[in-house]
Amino acid sequence: MNLRLGRAFGWDGVTDKLWLQSIRPMLDARELGASPRHVADVIRKDEQLACRYQKTFGAPPSPTDDQAVLTDVAKALAALVETFETPPTPFDRFRNALARGERDHALDLFRRGAARARRFSSARARAAPAIAVRTSPTASCATTAFSKLAAPGRPDPARAARSRCRRSATSS
């Protein structure tokens, strides 16, 4: 999010171009493991992708220059990713108000944030006993949202395995 504001990209900050960083996961064997030829062929052979490529870049994908097609795909991905933006956080709004010299507004934002933190911490304190019950050994027998992953009418396989483990631990 907010990558259009970035100056270095990748885990190691190896590049200053977002489009160049977009190529790495496509070619990395641990991720997509593609090649420039594969990416270019996917664009060339898919009628809709080829049409969109032509509308975006003003020409059909090059029939021979795989690297140029890969670069264009990476630039299109980077242009999309640059549009992903998060709204300002409460702290951002507080900081921005201070930067604009709006001291009263900044103090009001600070007070609202402090009140929200107090509500959160008191709600968490009230929830502590319920959390303790849910994490107790007997609570694991209750139905959870994860049991919905099991086939209808069948117990959650993870719960059955956990029960077998618990029985064997108590019998030894």
C-alpha positions as CSV (number, residue, x, y, z in Angstrom):
1,M,0.0,0.0,0.0
2,N,1.1,3.5,-0.7
3,L,4.0,2.1,-2.8
4,R,3.9,5.1,-5.1
5,L,5.6,7.0,-2.3
6,G,8.4,4.4,-2.0
7,R,12.0,4.9,-2.9
8,A,13.4,1.4,-2.7
9,F,11.5,-1.8,-3.5
10,G,12.0,-5.5,-2.6
11,W,12.9,-7.1,0.7
12,D,16.4,-6.0,0.2
13,G,15.6,-2.6,-1.4
14,V,17.6,-3.7,-4.5
15,T,15.8,-1.4,-7.0
16,D,14.4,2.1,-7.1
17,K,11.8,1.2,-9.7
18,L,8.5,-0.5,-8.8
19,W,8.1,-2.0,-12.3
20,L,11.5,-3.6,-12.0
21,Q,10.6,-5.1,-8.7
22,S,7.4,-6.5,-10.3
23,I,9.6,-8.7,-12.5
24,R,11.4,-10.5,-9.7
25,P,8.5,-12.6,-8.4
26,M,7.5,-13.6,-11.9
27,L,11.0,-15.0,-12.6
28,D,12.0,-16.2,-9.2
29,A,11.8,-20.0,-9.0
30,R,10.5,-19.8,-5.4
31,E,7.5,-17.8,-6.6
32,L,6.0,-18.0,-10.1
33,G,9.1,-19.4,-11.7
34,A,8.3,-18.1,-15.1
35,S,10.6,-17.0,-17.9
36,P,10.4,-13.9,-20.1
37,R,9.4,-16.2,-22.9
38,H,6.6,-17.8,-20.8
39,V,5.2,-14.4,-19.7
40,A,5.3,-13.1,-23.3
41,D,3.7,-16.2,-24.7
42,V,0.8,-16.0,-22.2
43,I,0.1,-12.4,-23.3
44,R,0.5,-13.2,-27.0
45,K,-1.7,-16.4,-27.0
46,D,-4.6,-15.1,-24.9
47,E,-6.9,-13.1,-27.1
48,Q,-8.2,-10.9,-24.3
49,L,-4.8,-10.2,-22.8
50,A,-3.3,-9.4,-26.2
51,C,-6.2,-7.0,-26.9
52,R,-5.7,-5.3,-23.5
53,Y,-2.0,-5.1,-24.1
54,Q,-2.6,-3.4,-27.4
55,K,-5.1,-0.9,-25.9
56,T,-2.6,-0.1,-23.1
57,F,0.6,0.1,-25.1
58,G,-0.7,1.2,-28.5
59,A,0.8,-1.9,-30.3
60,P,0.4,-5.6,-30.1
61,P,2.9,-7.6,-28.0
62,S,6.1,-8.0,-29.9
63,P,6.2,-11.4,-31.6
64,T,10.0,-11.7,-31.0
65,D,11.1,-9.5,-28.1
66,D,10.1,-11.4,-24.9
67,Q,12.0,-9.0,-22.7
68,A,10.0,-6.0,-24.0
69,V,6.7,-7.7,-23.4
70,L,7.8,-8.8,-19.9
71,T,8.9,-5.2,-19.1
72,D,5.6,-3.8,-20.3
73,V,3.7,-6.3,-18.2
74,A,5.8,-5.3,-15.2
75,K,5.1,-1.6,-15.9
76,A,1.3,-2.3,-16.1
77,L,1.5,-4.2,-12.8
78,A,3.4,-1.4,-11.2
79,A,0.9,1.2,-12.4
80,L,-1.9,-0.8,-10.8
81,V,-0.1,-1.3,-7.5
82,E,0.6,2.4,-7.4
83,T,-3.1,3.0,-7.2
84,F,-3.5,1.0,-3.9
85,E,-3.6,3.6,-1.2
86,T,-4.5,3.4,2.5
87,P,-6.4,6.1,4.2
88,P,-4.6,8.2,6.8
89,T,-4.5,6.5,10.2
90,P,-5.5,8.4,13.3
91,F,-1.8,9.1,14.0
92,D,-1.4,10.4,10.4
93,R,-4.3,12.8,11.0
94,F,-2.8,14.0,14.3
95,R,0.6,14.5,12.8
96,N,-0.8,16.3,9.7
97,A,-2.8,18.6,12.0
98,L,0.4,19.5,13.9
99,A,2.3,20.0,10.7
100,R,-0.4,22.4,9.5
101,G,-0.2,24.3,12.8
102,E,-3.7,23.3,13.9
103,R,-2.8,22.7,17.5
104,D,-6.4,22.7,18.8
105,H,-7.5,20.2,16.2
106,A,-4.4,18.0,16.9
107,L,-5.2,18.0,20.6
108,D,-8.8,17.0,19.9
109,L,-7.6,14.1,17.7
110,F,-5.2,13.1,20.5
111,R,-8.0,13.1,23.1
112,R,-10.2,10.9,20.8
113,G,-7.3,8.5,20.3
114,A,-6.6,8.2,24.0
115,A,-10.3,7.6,24.7
116,R,-10.4,4.8,22.0
117,A,-7.3,3.3,23.6
118,R,-9.0,3.3,27.1
119,R,-12.1,1.6,25.6
120,F,-10.0,-1.0,23.9
121,S,-7.9,-1.8,27.0
122,S,-11.0,-2.0,29.3
123,A,-12.8,-4.3,26.7
124,R,-9.7,-6.5,26.6
125,A,-9.7,-6.7,30.4
126,R,-13.4,-7.7,30.4
127,A,-12.7,-10.3,27.7
128,A,-9.8,-11.9,29.6
129,P,-11.9,-14.5,31.6
130,A,-13.7,-15.5,28.4
131,I,-10.4,-16.0,26.6
132,A,-9.1,-18.1,29.5
133,V,-12.2,-20.3,29.2
134,R,-11.8,-20.8,25.5
135,T,-8.2,-21.8,25.9
136,S,-8.7,-24.2,28.8
137,P,-8.3,-27.9,28.0
138,T,-12.0,-28.6,28.4
139,A,-12.9,-25.7,26.0
140,S,-11.4,-27.6,23.0
141,C,-14.5,-29.9,23.1
142,A,-16.7,-27.0,22.1
143,T,-17.7,-26.2,18.5
144,T,-15.5,-23.7,16.8
145,A,-15.7,-21.9,13.5
146,F,-13.0,-24.2,12.2
147,S,-15.3,-27.2,12.6
148,K,-17.2,-25.8,9.7
149,L,-14.3,-26.8,7.5
150,A,-15.1,-30.5,8.1
151,A,-17.5,-32.3,5.8
152,P,-21.2,-32.0,6.9
153,G,-22.0,-34.5,9.7
154,R,-18.3,-35.3,10.3
155,P,-16.2,-34.1,13.2
156,D,-13.3,-31.7,12.6
157,P,-10.3,-34.0,11.8
158,A,-7.9,-31.7,13.7
159,R,-10.1,-31.8,16.8
160,A,-10.2,-35.6,16.6
161,A,-6.4,-35.8,16.3
162,R,-6.0,-33.4,19.3
163,S,-8.4,-35.5,21.4
164,R,-6.4,-38.7,20.6
165,C,-3.2,-36.9,21.5
166,R,-4.7,-35.6,24.8
167,R,-6.0,-39.1,25.7
168,S,-2.6,-40.7,25.1
169,A,-0.8,-38.0,27.1
170,T,-3.1,-38.5,30.1
171,S,-2.9,-42.3,30.0
172,S,0.8,-42.5,30.2
